[in-house]
Amino acid sequence: MKTLTGYVYYPDSLEEADGITYFLVRSEDTNEKYLGVMGNPDEFQGGQGIAMDGGAGTHLFPLTHENAAVLRQRLPWLRPQPLGLQTTAGFGDRLGLATPGHVSAMESAISIKTQIAPIFAQQSVRENARTLRTPQEVLDDAAWGVFQTGWRLPWGADADHLKTPADLDSFFDAGFTFFTIDPGDHVDNAAQNDTITTLREKVKTLPWENLNSTLEEMTRRYISQTCTIEDFTLTFSEESLLRALAKYGRAIAHTIKMANHLTSRSGGTVYDLEVSVDETETPTSAEEHFFIANELKRLGVRWVSMAPRFVGRFEKGVDYIGDLSQFEADFARHAAIARYFGNYRLSLHSGSDKFSIYTIASRQARGLLHLKTAGTSYLEALRVIAQVNPQLFREILDLAIERYETDRASYHVSASLANVQDPRTLSNPQLSTLLDQFDARQVFHVTFGAALDRFGAQIMETLRGNENSYDQVLTAHFKKHLESLF
C-alpha cells in the first residue's frame, strides 16, 4: 500500500473485504487517528477524500461510534464474543489507549496466544463514573485497538461489578458479552461471627420467596448430607448452614434478580455471566462457596465464572498480602468445588500484579481460571509520563496525595501517605521508581479519577504523542503477568 503524506500508517490494520480496503492511520501533526477506506465509502460519516501518493484516492473518517458500528458489521472479528469456559485474561483500560499494548503482550508468546482468550474491553460502573466514559466508548476504544493491531482471534467485553439492573442495561445496549454481577452490598459480613441464636433470627427474615425455598427445605437439603469433592468432604451442620444462609442468602436472591433481568434483555443472545463476592470483608469458606454454587444451579442460573473472597488481601495495584501456603490450601478447595460443578471457572479479581500467587492459581485451577486486571494499565501510563513529561507527573502526584484519603474509601488499600517519598527529593530520572513502591503505587491507583478530571487532556496528549513507549511498557508488564500465570 502506498503512503499517505502527513500520516503514519498501521500496517497490521490493513484488511480487505468485499472489494473494499480498510486501514488505520495517525496524523503526524495532531496524533489524531482516522479510519481509511479505499473503495465505496457509503455508510461511514464525516470523511473527506484524500489523494494518496501515486494518485489513488481514499477517504479518511474519524473514529466515532457510528463509524465503529459500520466497521463491526463489515469485519465481524471486531465484535466481542462470549468466551465460555476458556481460560481468559481481562485487561482493564481506564484511558482507552491501552488495547494495542495489551494485544502486543498477548502476541509476545505464541503459546499464551493460543491457550487463553483476552477480554480487551473491561470497565466497571465505578470506573466509568470516575473517568466519565460510557460503556459504548469503552467498547469502541477496545475495538479500534483490535483493528489497529490486526487481532483476529475471539475477544470479550466485560461489564464489571454490576450492582443494579440499570447498570446492566447500559452495558448490554453497548454490546458487551460478559456481565459481572456484584451482590456485595447484600452480603452480611457480620454473619461471619454471629452467635447461632442471632443467625437463627437473621435467617427468618430472608427473602424466601425469591429463593424459592424454605428453611425446612434447606435443612433437608444440606444438614448431615456429605458431599465428596476430590480429596475432601463437605458436611453442613446447622451452624454452618445458617451462617451461609445469613451471609449470602440475600446476595443469592439479588444475583437471581440480576440474572433474570439479563435473560429478559438477551432475547436468546448468548452471553457470559460472572458472580462476584470478592469485595467483601470476610473470606468465602469452602462450604459457603458450595452453597452459593448449589443454590444458583438449583435456581436455574447459568454462569461461567465465580469470584469468591479468598483468604489474604487482594489490594489494588500490589502483590498478594498473606500466607502463600494458606492461600494455596484455600484456593485448591475452591478450585475443586468449581470442577465438581463443572460449569464455571474461578476468577481472580484485583488480579493485577499478584505475581506471588499466579503459579499457585494456575496449578490448582487446571485451566478453569479468569484473571481480572484494571488499574495497572493506568499505572504504566504514569510510568511513561514520568519519563517523558516529569513536570506533569509531579503535578499528578501532588494531586494524588491531596485526594488519597477521600478517594480510597471505595477501594481495598492500605497505603499510608507517610510512606510516600517526597518527590522533591527525587531527580526526574528517579520519578518512575515511585511506581514500584507499595504506598505510592496505591495512592496513584485510587486517585485516577481526580487526575483525569484535572489533567485528562494533558495525560492523553502525552500518551498519544508517545504511543510506542506506552505500548512497550504495557507489553513488558503484561507479558510478565501472562507468562507467570499461564
N, C-alpha and C positions, 0 to 999 in steps of 0.2 A: 504494500500500500504506500502511495506517495504521501509526503508530509504536508501538513497544513502550516503555513508560515505563521509564527506567533503562538503556536500551541504545542504542548507536549502530548504525545500520543501514547496510549497504554496498549501495547500490542496484545496482551492477554485478553483484552476485551473484545477483540475482533471476532465477529460472528456473522455468518450469512444464513438467512432463512427465507425461503420462498422468493429468491431473486433479489432480496434487499440485504444490504450490508450495514451492520451496526458496530459502533465502536465508541470509546470514551476518550476525550481529550481534556487538557487543562490549559487555561490561558497563561502564558508566560508573564503577562503584565499583572493580572489580578489574582491568579491561582484559582479562579472560578472554573468549575468543571462543567462540561457540556456533553450531551449525547450527540454523536454524529450519525447521520443516516444517509446512505448512498442508495438511491432508488426512490420509490414512491414515499413521500413524507406525510401522506394523509394520516389524519387522526392525532399526530403529535402537534403540540401547541407552542407558540411563542418562538418559532425558529426563524432563522434567516439563512439565505443562500450564501455559501462561501465558495470562492474559487480555489481549488487545490492546485498545488504545483503540478504543472503538466496539462492544465486546462480542464480537468474533470470537475464536475460540480458535486457539491454535497450540501447538506443542511445541518446546522447545529441547533440543538434545543436545550433549554435549561432543565436541570434535574428536579422537576416538580413532581408532585404526587400524580398528577394527571398523565404525565409522560411515563412515569414509572408503571402506572397501571396498564398503559398500552403495551409497553415493552414486555411486561409479565405475561400478557396474553400471547405475545408472539414468541417469547422464549420461555417455555414452561419451567426450565431449571432455575429461574429467578423467583419462583414461588416456594415458600416454605412448605414442608410436608410433615405429617405425623411420622414419628420415628419408632414408635412402639417400644419393644424391649431391647433395642440395640443399646450397647454401651455408648454413652453420649457425654459431651462436654459443652457447657453453656458459657458463652462469652458476653458478659455484660459490657455495654458501651455507653457511657453517660454523655459522650460528646458527639457521637455519630460519625466518627472519623476512624475508628479502630478496626473495622472489618478487614481491610487489606492486610493488616498486620496479623490478625487472627488467622486468616486464610494461609498466610505465609508460614505461620507456626504449624498449622495442620499439614502443610505440604513438605515441611522440612524433614519429615521422616515418613517414608512410604508405608512402613508397617503401621504407623499410627493412622495415617490417612485411610487405610483400608479396614482397620479394626474398629474405629469409632465414628460416630456421626456428630457433626457440630451443630450447635444451636447459636447461630450468629446474631439473631435478634432476641435480646433478653432485657427486660426492664420491669421494674416494679412500679406500682402506683405511687409509692413513697418517693422513688427516684424521679418519676415524671413530674411530681409536684414541685420538686426542687430544681430540676433542670428546665422546667416549663416546656417540655417536649410532649407531644401527643403520641399515643400508641402508633398512629399512622406514620408519623415522622420516624419513629424508631424502626419500624419495619422497612420503610422506604430507604432509609440510610443504609441499613444492612444489605438490602437488595442491590443498591448501587455499588456497594463494596464488592458483593459477589460478582456483579457484572464486570467491574474493573479488573478483577483478578482472574476471571475465566473459570471460576469454580463450577464444576458440572455435577458433582455428586449431591445427593439429598442433604438438606439442611433444615433446621427447625426454627420456630419462633416462640419464645416462652413469655407468656403474660404472668409475671411473677407476683407472689404474695397478694392474691385477690381476696378481699375480705367481704365484699358485697356484690349482689347481682349487677348493680350499676357499674362497678369496677370491671366486671367481666364483659359487659356489653361492648364497651368501647374498644377493647382488645379484639373481641370476636369480629366486630364490624371491620376492623383494620386488616383482618386476615391472619391473625395468629393461629397457631396449630397446637400449642402446648399451654395448658392452663394450670397454674399452681394455686390451689385453694389453701388459704391460710386461716384456719379457725382458731388461731392462738388466743384471740380475745375471749373465746368461750371455754378455754381450758381453766380449770380450778386448781391453781398451783398449791393452794393451802391444803388440798386433799392429800398431798404427799405425807403430811404429818398429823392429820386429824385423828382423833380417837375413833374407835369403831362406833361409839354412840353418835358422834357428830356425823360420821359417814352415813349411818342409817337415816338420819334426819335429812341430810342433803339429797340422798337418792330418792326420797319420797317426792321431791319437787321437780324431778327431771321431766322433760317433755316426752313422756312415754308414748303419746300418740304419734309423735314424729319418729320415734324409734321403732314403732310398730311392734311393741312387745310390752311385757310387764316384768316387775321384779321377780315374780314367781317363775315366769318362763326363763328369765335369765339365770335364776338359781338352778333350775333343772338342766339348763344348757351347759353350765360351766362347773359348778361346785362338785368336787370329787371326781370329775372327769379327767382322766390322764391322757395327755397327748404326747406321743414320742416324736421328737424332731431331731433327726440325725443322732447326735451323741448325747442328748439330754432330754429330759421330760419336763412338761409343764403341768402343774396341778393347781387349780384355783381353790383357795379357801374362801370362807365368807368374807374375811377381811380383804384379801387381795381382789376379789370381785368387786366389793363395794368401793374400794379405792380406785379401781379402774373406771367404774361407772361414774363416781363423783368427779373424778379428774377429767375424764374425756367424754362423758355422755352428751353434754351439750355441744361439744366440738363435733362429735359424730353427727348429731342432728343438724348442725349448721352445714357440715360438709354435704349431707344429703340434699339440703335445700339448694346449695350452690350447684351440685352435680345435676339435679333435676332441671334447674334453670338452664344450664348449659345444654343439656339434652334437648330441651324445648327450642332453644335457639338454633341448634345444629341442623335440624331438618334432615337428619340422616348422614350428615357430613362426618367423616371420621376425624377424630381429634385425640390428643393425648391429655391425660389428667394426672396431676400430682397432688398428693395430700401432704401437707407440711405442718408439723407441730414442733419444729425445731426452735423457734424463737419464744421459748417458754423458760420458766425459771428452774424447773426440775427435770432430771433425765427421765426418759421413757424406759420403763423396765421391759424385760422380755415378755412378761405376762400382759402388760399394757399394750405393747406392740401387737401381740397375738390377738388380744381382744378387739383392738381397733380394726385390724385387717379382717377378722372373722365377721364382725358386725357389718362392715362395709360390703363384704361379699354377700352376706345373708340378705342385705337390703338392696342388692342389685346394682351397686355402684361399680362401674368399670374404670379402673385406674391402672396406670403403668409405672408409677413411681411414688415412693413414700420417703419423707424426711423425718425420722424420729429425732428426738432430742437425745444425742449421745452423751456419754459421760465426758467430763472435762469441759474445757471452754473453747468455743469456736468464735473468737473475736475477729473483728473486721481488720483485714489487711496484714495480719501477722500469723505466725506459725501456731499450731495447736498448743494449748496450755493444759498440761495434765500428765498423768502417768501413762506411758505408752503401753505397758503390759496390761493395765486395767482397760485401756481403750480397746486393745485387740480382743481381749476376752469378751467385752461388751459387744463390740461390732460383730464378732463371729456369731454370737447368738442371734443378733438382728438379721444377719445375712442368711443364716439357716432358716429363720422364720419366713423370710421372703422366698427362699427356694421351696419351702413347704407349700406355700400357697401357689407359687408358680406364675402369677400373673402380673408381677411388678418387680422393680429393682429398688435398691436403696439409693437415696440422694444425699450427697454431701453439700449442705448449704453453708454459706460463708466459707466456701472451699478454697478461696484464693490463698496462696502462699502457705498452705498447710503441708509443707514438704515432708515433715517428720512422720506423717501418717499415711502418705499416699501408697507406699508399698504394702502396708498392712491392709488398707482398704481394698486394694486391687487383689491381693492374695485371697482375702476372705470372701469378697463379693463374687468372684469367679465370673466376671462379665456382667453381672446384674448390678450396674453402677451408673450413676449420673453425677458428674461434678458440676457445681454451680459456682461461677466466679462473677464478680461485679466490679467493685471499685478499684481493683488492681490495675485495670487499663488506664483509669484516670491518674493513678499514682505514677505510672510510667510516662504519661503525658507530661506530668510535672517534672520528671527527670529530664526530658528533652528541654523543657522551658528553663530549667536550672542551667543547662549547658549553653543555650543559645540566647537567652534573654534573662540574665540573672537579676536585673532590677525588677522585672515583673514577678519573678519567683519570690523575691524578698517581700514584695507587697502582698502577694498571696499568703505568705507565711504570717505576716503581721495580722492580716485579717483572720486567718485560721486560729491564731492564738486568741484573738478577741472573741471569736464566735464559738470556740470549742465547748465551753461549759453549757451553752444553750443547745447547740446542735447535737451533742452527744446523747440527748435524752431518749431518742428513739433507736439507739444502737447499743449493742453489747460490746462495750470497750472499757478498758481500764487505764488508759494512758493518763499520765499526770503532766500538767504543763511545767511543773518544776523540773522535770527531767528533759525538757526540750532545750537543746543547746541554743544559746543566744546567737542569732545569725550574724550579729556584728563582730563576733569572734572568728567568723569563717571567711576565707577568701572566696572569690567567685568560683574557682575550680572545686572548692570543697563543698559547695552548697548541696550538690546531689547526694552527698553522704547522709544527709538528713533523712532521705527516703529509705535508708537501710537501718534506721534507728527506730526501735519499737514505738516509743511515745510520739515522736514527730510523725511517723507514718500514720498512726491512728488519728492524730489531730488533723492532718491533711485529708484523710479518708472521709471523715464525717462532716467536714465543712465545705464539701464540694458545691453545695447549693449556693452558699453565700459567695464563694469565689466566682461562680458562673454569673451570679446576679451582678456583681460589681465589675468583674474583669472578663466577662464572657467573650466580648468582641476581640480583646487583645489575645486571649488564650487561643481562640480559633484562628486568628490571623497568624500567630506564631507557629502553630502546628501545621497549618496549610502551607506555610512557606518553608517548612522543614519536614515535609511529608516522608521523605526517605528515612530520616533519622527516627521519626516516630515508628514507622514500620519495622525498622531494625531492632529497636529496643523491645517492641511488642513480640517480635519473632523470637528473640532470645529468651524473654521472660516466660512466654507460654510454651515454648519448646521444653523448657525446664519442667514446667507443670506436667505436660503431657507425657514426657518420657519417664518422669518419676512415677506417674500414676498408672500409665497403660503399657 
